[in-house]
């Protein structure tokens, strides 16, 4: 069985600034400013756990981004993945979910994968669209918010548990191949091992320049980006203990927190 894991390199959110043109984000270039998207770590861990539970499993990990993005491929290899594919972009600009999904779909069509895993969203953009878009382009069944999964013995289908609105759970059976977007809590991602990291540093990754891929027409336009104002507002609740409790309950209810 071949598994493909989609990962993304994301910046330290505290070091993101909006460019003067109001159309793009920039990240302060500091050596430790970038890391693997934490949601994707659960997808890598799930793939490695599957390989440990059965024989004949090969795990490819793929990312799209500039040259520095190879670091997330190395981390995935360090966690136990087999090979890495780098869809290398010429600039640091985020290509957008439509473009990344189309690039991944183009690559997947050249191989045979029984399962495609990704994180439920990225920490920086939080759109949660790349996985579903890639599945739609590939005409694959898919599920998001997955917090549990079990492959059938003949690898013909997968039984999943996913979170839905209101804190409820949904059980679904999907035929394979399929794409799953995993939610935190499905597992506990491991740390890369020293032996695997040494292998990752020597690994020859499959580098595919984004310019050699088919052009993608996007339907998304950025209207503008703004930096939210830094403000710290506090409300002091007064009265007796009972009055304070009632006011607190009313406040939380008004904010739809209870």
matplotlib code that plots the C-alpha trace (Angstrom):
import matplotlib.pyplot as plt

x = [0.0, 1.3, 0.4, 0.9, 1.1, 0.6, 2.5, 3.2, 5.9, 4.4, 5.9, 5.9, 2.6, 4.1, 6.5, 4.0, 3.5, 1.3, 3.2, 2.7, 0.6, -2.0, -2.2, 0.4, 1.9, 5.6, 7.6, 10.6, 13.4, 14.8, 16.4, 13.9, 10.8, 9.5, 8.3, 6.0, 2.3, 1.3, -1.9, 0.1, 2.2, -0.9, -1.1, 2.6, 2.2, -0.9, 0.9, 3.9, 1.7, 0.0, 3.3, 4.3, 1.2, 1.4, 4.0, 4.5, 3.6, 5.5, 5.0, 5.7, 5.5, 4.8, 5.1, 4.8, 6.9, 10.3, 13.7, 13.5, 10.4, 12.6, 13.1, 9.5, 10.3, 13.4, 11.3, 8.8, 11.6, 12.9, 9.5, 9.6, 8.3, 10.0, 10.5, 9.9, 8.5, 9.2, 7.0, 9.4, 8.1, 10.3, 9.2, 8.0, 4.5, 1.7, 0.3, -3.2, -5.3, -6.6, -3.1, -1.6, -4.5, -4.2, -0.4, -0.9, -3.6, -1.3, 1.4, -1.0, -2.2, 1.3, 1.3, -0.9, -1.8, -4.3, -4.6, -3.8, -3.5, -3.3, -3.9, -7.4, -6.0, -2.8, -1.9, -1.2, -4.2, -6.6, -8.8, -9.0, -9.5, -6.4, -7.5, -11.1, -10.1, -7.5, -10.0, -12.5, -10.0, -9.0, -12.6, -11.8, -14.1, -12.9, -13.6, -12.5, -12.3, -11.2, -10.4, -10.3, -9.7, -9.4, -8.4, -10.1, -8.1, -8.2, -7.5, -10.7, -12.2, -11.6, -13.9, -13.6, -14.9, -15.2, -16.3, -19.3, -21.2, -22.4, -19.7, -21.4, -19.5, -20.1, -19.1, -18.4, -17.1, -15.2, -13.9, -10.2, -8.4, -9.6, -8.3, -8.6, -8.0, -7.0, -8.0, -5.6, -6.2, -6.3, -2.7, 0.3, 3.0, 6.5, 9.8, 12.1, 14.7, 18.4, 19.0, 16.1, 17.3, 20.7, 19.1, 16.9, 20.1, 21.5, 18.2, 17.8, 14.3, 12.3, 12.3, 9.7, 9.9, 6.4, 6.9, 7.0, 3.5, 0.3, -0.8, -3.7, -6.5, -7.6, -11.1, -9.9, -9.0, -7.4, -9.4, -6.9, -5.1, -5.0, -3.2, -5.6, -5.2, -3.5, -6.0, -6.5, -10.0, -11.2, -14.6, -14.7, -17.6, -18.8, -21.4, -21.9, -20.6, -24.1, -24.4, -20.9, -21.8, -25.0, -23.3, -20.5, -23.0, -24.9, -21.7, -20.5, -24.0, -24.0, -20.6, -22.0, -19.4, -22.0]
y = [0.0, 3.5, 6.4, 10.1, 12.6, 16.3, 18.8, 22.5, 24.7, 27.5, 30.6, 31.6, 33.4, 36.1, 37.0, 37.6, 41.1, 42.5, 44.1, 47.8, 46.9, 45.3, 42.2, 39.8, 38.6, 38.6, 36.7, 38.0, 35.8, 34.2, 30.8, 29.3, 31.1, 28.1, 24.7, 21.9, 22.7, 21.1, 19.7, 17.9, 16.2, 14.1, 13.0, 11.9, 10.0, 8.2, 7.1, 5.9, 4.0, 2.3, 1.2, -0.2, -2.3, -3.9, -5.0, -3.5, 0.1, 2.9, 6.5, 9.5, 13.0, 16.1, 19.8, 22.9, 26.0, 27.7, 26.1, 26.3, 24.1, 21.0, 21.2, 19.8, 16.9, 16.1, 16.2, 13.8, 11.5, 11.8, 10.7, 7.6, 8.5, 6.8, 9.5, 13.2, 15.3, 19.0, 21.1, 24.0, 27.6, 30.4, 32.9, 32.8, 33.9, 31.5, 30.0, 29.6, 26.5, 26.1, 26.1, 23.8, 21.4, 21.3, 20.7, 17.8, 16.3, 16.6, 14.6, 12.0, 11.2, 10.0, 7.4, 5.0, 5.9, 3.9, 6.6, 10.4, 12.1, 15.7, 18.0, 19.5, 23.0, 25.0, 27.2, 30.3, 30.5, 28.1, 27.7, 23.9, 23.7, 22.0, 18.5, 18.6, 20.5, 17.9, 15.1, 16.8, 17.2, 13.5, 12.4, 10.6, 10.1, 12.2, 13.1, 16.0, 16.4, 12.7, 11.7, 7.9, 5.5, 1.7, 0.1, -3.1, -6.3, -6.3, -2.6, -2.1, 0.5, 2.5, 3.1, 6.6, 8.6, 12.4, 15.4, 17.3, 20.3, 20.4, 18.0, 15.0, 12.2, 10.6, 7.1, 6.7, 3.9, 5.1, 3.0, 3.2, 5.1, 8.1, 11.3, 12.0, 15.4, 14.5, 16.4, 16.8, 14.1, 11.2, 10.2, 11.6, 12.7, 11.3, 13.1, 12.4, 9.8, 10.5, 7.7, 8.8, 12.4, 11.4, 9.5, 12.6, 14.8, 12.4, 11.8, 12.8, 14.4, 14.5, 18.2, 19.4, 23.1, 24.5, 26.3, 22.9, 22.0, 22.8, 26.4, 26.7, 29.3, 30.5, 31.8, 33.5, 37.1, 38.8, 42.0, 43.1, 42.2, 44.2, 43.8, 43.6, 46.3, 45.4, 46.0, 44.5, 45.1, 43.9, 44.0, 44.0, 42.1, 43.5, 42.4, 39.5, 36.0, 35.0, 38.2, 37.8, 34.2, 35.3, 38.1, 35.8, 33.2, 35.9, 37.2, 33.8, 33.0, 36.3, 35.4, 31.9, 30.2, 28.2]
z = [0.0, -0.9, 1.3, 0.5, 3.3, 2.5, 4.7, 4.8, 6.3, 8.3, 9.9, 13.5, 13.7, 16.0, 13.2, 10.4, 9.2, 6.4, 3.5, 2.7, -0.4, 1.8, -0.4, 0.9, 4.2, 4.9, 7.6, 9.4, 8.1, 11.2, 11.2, 13.6, 12.2, 10.2, 11.2, 10.0, 10.4, 13.6, 12.2, 9.5, 12.2, 13.1, 9.4, 9.4, 12.6, 11.4, 8.2, 10.1, 12.6, 9.7, 8.3, 11.7, 11.9, 8.5, 5.9, 2.5, 3.2, 1.5, 2.7, 0.4, 1.9, -0.3, 0.2, -1.9, -1.1, -1.6, -1.1, 2.7, 2.7, 2.3, 6.1, 6.7, 4.4, 6.4, 9.6, 8.1, 7.0, 10.6, 11.9, 9.6, 6.1, 3.1, 0.4, -0.1, -3.0, -3.1, -5.4, -5.3, -5.8, -7.0, -4.3, -0.7, -1.8, -0.7, -4.0, -2.4, -1.7, -5.3, -6.7, -4.1, -4.4, -8.2, -8.0, -5.6, -7.8, -10.8, -8.9, -7.6, -11.1, -11.9, -9.1, -7.3, -3.7, -1.7, 1.0, 1.1, 4.5, 5.4, 8.4, 8.8, 8.1, 8.2, 11.2, 9.1, 6.7, 8.4, 5.3, 5.4, 1.7, 0.2, 1.1, -0.1, -3.2, -4.1, -3.5, -5.7, -8.5, -8.2, -7.9, -4.6, -1.6, 1.4, 5.0, 7.2, 11.0, 11.3, 14.8, 14.3, 11.5, 10.9, 7.6, 6.5, 6.3, 2.5, 2.3, 0.3, 2.6, 5.7, 8.7, 10.2, 13.1, 12.6, 14.6, 13.5, 14.8, 18.3, 19.6, 18.0, 16.2, 12.9, 11.7, 8.0, 5.8, 2.7, -0.2, -0.9, -2.4, -0.3, 1.2, 4.9, 6.7, 10.3, 13.4, 16.4, 19.0, 16.6, 17.8, 19.5, 17.0, 17.8, 17.8, 14.8, 15.7, 15.3, 12.8, 10.6, 10.7, 9.6, 6.8, 6.0, 5.7, 3.1, 1.3, -2.4, -2.6, -5.7, -6.6, -9.1, -10.0, -9.8, -13.1, -14.9, -13.6, -15.5, -15.0, -12.5, -13.0, -9.6, -8.8, -5.6, -5.3, -2.2, -1.5, 1.2, 4.4, 7.6, 10.9, 13.8, 16.4, 19.6, 22.3, 25.8, 27.1, 30.4, 32.2, 36.0, 37.4, 40.7, 43.3, 45.6, 44.7, 43.4, 41.3, 39.9, 38.9, 37.2, 35.3, 34.2, 33.0, 31.1, 29.6, 28.4, 27.0, 25.1, 23.5, 22.6, 24.8, 26.8]

ax = plt.figure().add_subplot(projection="3d")
ax.plot(x, y, z, "-o")
ax.set_aspect("equal")
plt.show()
